[in-house]
């Protein structure tokens, strides 16, 4: 069973060989690798051409168009009905494709399959990304399964994805028809295009999950979602706003969408507070309250604007022994 593997890349010539080598090292060897160079100015072209493997192709955008456009270019050029993704600074473990293809053959109802990951943040390593999810962990707990493999319904994943994203793109393998139905990645997103796509797919597609890290993800300081932090969160909030308008009468879905918006506004609040901008933090909290009706956001706006002496007084008051 052939798999089309798509790594979008932009000025990652330093890291790209490691990702390519991890695909070459797969125990399942029937694949094509479509490297999409999104207008790099480094030696990406030379790096890719050093691999004398007929399964590897290089496509190039003359200008930088963004990761969503690069992935869409790879999808359009793919010659397989199965699409997998790897980012240029990440590493697949050797049996990644083998495990996933076995799963898909046994569960033909699953259209999108992903796994746990081991995440590396500089010198810090998180051995299981799954362990740091709340909604998704609670979802898995409702499925009695000792094999570490799960089939999750569209509705379950839709409600989960409205709140949090448990999916890392380099772990994903998808049936190509699903991407066509979901109109692939939205190129208006600078970041967060993966979350948007999976949300759209979850309206009709079943997901599969393997509770074992099959990929090592390396989060670099200049990652797109870090450089465009505010825009990323605002785009995701706007996507939920659009979904809310389509969920009239679906009280469970509307509640999940507002919960997801609350978390996104909280991230904007924390980001502004960490930068020392208390007024900006308060504005995000108030705006989030007006959209989600979550009183906790309004309380955070009050807290961040309190003089430091008052915050110390309140903190000391609640820490006093009864």
C-alpha positions, -999 to 999 in steps of 0.1 A, spaced: 0 0 0 17 32 -12 18 64 9 25 99 -3 46 117 23 46 155 23 71 177 41 66 214 36 98 233 43 110 269 45 147 276 52 151 244 71 180 229 51 199 224 84 172 201 98 156 186 67 181 157 62 171 142 96 134 142 86 141 127 52 164 100 66 136 90 91 113 84 61 139 64 42 144 43 74 108 32 75 101 -6 77 74 0 51 92 10 19 63 17 -5 62 55 -3 69 86 -23 83 117 -6 72 151 -21 93 178 -6 77 212 -11 102 240 -8 81 271 1 105 297 -14 135 290 7 166 312 4 190 286 20 205 254 6 172 234 7 174 225 -30 210 212 -26 201 192 5 172 174 -11 191 166 -43 218 149 -23 194 120 -17 197 98 -48 164 80 -42 139 79 -71 110 79 -45 119 115 -36 107 145 -55 113 182 -50 87 209 -58 94 246 -53 73 277 -48 91 308 -63 79 328 -32 70 320 3 33 312 4 29 296 38 27 261 52 -10 256 42 -2 263 5 29 241 6 9 212 20 -18 217 -7 8 217 -34 21 184 -21 -14 169 -19 -21 180 -55 10 162 -67 5 131 -47 0 98 -65 -14 78 -36 -47 75 -20 -30 78 14 -14 111 25 10 114 54 28 145 67 61 152 83 75 186 92 111 193 81 124 194 117 107 163 130 116 125 130 95 95 123 102 63 143 110 33 120 77 15 123 55 45 121 40 37 86 39 0 93 19 4 124 -5 29 109 -11 9 77 -19 -22 97 -44 -2 117 -61 13 86 -64 -21 70 -82 -34 100 -104 -3 105 -116 7 71 -141 31 87 -113 53 99 -103 81 76 -77 100 97 -52 83 119 -28 98 144 -6 88 173 10 101 204 43 120 201 74 126 221 79 164 221 113 181 224 115 217 236 152 226 236 166 207 265 132 196 278 115 165 266 79 155 271 77 118 265 39 118 259 19 147 244 -13 128 252 -5 131 289 -9 169 286 -44 168 271 -75 171 292 -105 167 269 -89 140 248 -77 120 278 -112 121 292 -125 110 258 -102 80 257 -111 70 292 -147 63 280 -133 36 256 -123 4 273 -93 -6 253 -61 -24 264 -45 -25 230 -37 12 229 -56 16 197 -89 36 195 -116 43 169 -133 76 176 -166 88 161 -169 120 141 -191 135 169 -166 126 196 -137 142 178 -157 172 167 -166 181 203 -130 174 214 -115 195 186 -137 225 194 -118 227 227 -83 214 222 -60 199 195 -47 165 205 -33 159 170 3 166 159 4 168 121 36 147 116 17 117 132 -12 120 107 -20 97 78 -52 104 59 -73 89 32 -70 113 3 -108 115 -4 -113 131 31 -90 160 22 -108 166 -11 -141 166 8 -128 191 34 -112 213 6 -77 207 20 -59 233 41 -72 269 42 -44 291 29 -57 322 47 -43 307 79 -7 316 87 -8 290 115 -35 268 129 -45 255 95 -42 219 107 -66 225 136 -91 241 112 -88 212 87 -93 185 114 -123 204 127 -139 204 93 -131 167 87 -146 158 121 -181 167 109 -181 135 89 -150 114 93 -140 88 120 -106 91 135 -82 65 148 -55 69 175 -25 49 185 -15 56 221 22 52 215 47 79 203 55 71 167 71 106 160 96 128 177 86 165 173 112 192 178 97 226 187 120 254 176 120 289 189 112 303 155 83 280 148 55 296 128 29 293 156 53 310 180 62 339 157 26 345 148 11 337 182 -17 363 183 -27 359 147 -28 321 152 -52 324 182 -74 350 165 -78 329 134 -89 299 155 -113 321 175 -128 333 142 -132 297 130 -152 288 162 -173 319 158 -183 307 123 -190 272 137 -212 287 165 -234 303 139 -239 268 123 -248 251 156 -282 265 164 -300 240 185 -269 220 193 -264 230 229 -236 205 235 -216 218 205 -222 254 213 -209 248 249 -178 231 236 -171 259 210 -174 285 238 -151 265 260 -126 264 232 -128 301 227 -123 306 264 -90 287 263 -78 306 232 -86 340 249 -68 327 280 -37 321 259 -39 356 246 -43 369 282 -13 349 294 8 360 264 1 397 270 6 394 308 40 376 302 50 405 280 42 429 308 12 445 291 -15 444 318 -40 465 298 -37 442 268 -42 412 290 -73 428 306 -87 436 271 -83 400 259 -100 388 291 -130 412 287 -134 404 250 -133 367 258 -160 372 285 -183 391 261 -180 362 236 -182 332 259 -200 345 291 -173 329 312 -172 348 344 -137 336 352 -123 358 323 -139 389 338 -123 381 371 -89 377 354 -93 412 339 -100 426 374 -71 407 388 -45 418 363 -55 455 367 -53 454 405 -24 473 420 3 448 431 -2 458 468 -39 448 465 -30 415 448 -6 407 476 -32 416 502 -59 394 485 -34 365 482 -23 368 518 -60 369 529 -68 336 512 -36 319 524 -43 327 561 -51 296 582 -87 292 591 
